Amino acid sequence: LYKEPDTGLSSAIGFAREHGLALTIPVERVTMDGLREAHSAGVPIYVHTINSAQEALQLKHWGASAVYTDFLVAGTTRP
């Protein structure tokens, strides 16, 4: 996804599922539907960079497997 920024998330999810891979994506490319699609397909998705506990919980609720963070601060939001 880093080398092919125009690749759609659905295509990446299909590729990952077919090859038994996980996906790591920047938060800017995250959508609730995309995370739910990946979760339903059994493809783990890791989102970066999340430094808000509230945002991390929201992404987890949407289906993210985990997040990359520099640090988590409760009650903060992205600038």
JOJOBEL-V345119 format. One record per backbone hydrogen bond with DSSP energy under -0.5 kcal/mol. CO is the residue of the C=O (numbers start at 1). NH is the residue of the N-H. Records with the same first field share a line. If there is no record, write none. Layout:
BEGIN
CO=NH + NH
END
This chain:
BEGIN
4=7
8=12
9=13
10=14
11=15
12=16
13=17
14=18
15=19
16=20 + 21
17=20
23=46
25=48
26=29
27=30
31=35
32=36
33=37
34=38
35=39
36=40
37=41
38=42 + 43
39=42
42=44
44=23
45=65 + 66
46=25
47=68
48=27
49=51
51=73
52=56
53=57
54=58
55=59
56=60
57=61
58=62
59=63 + 64
60=63
66=47
68=50
71=70
73=53 + 76
END
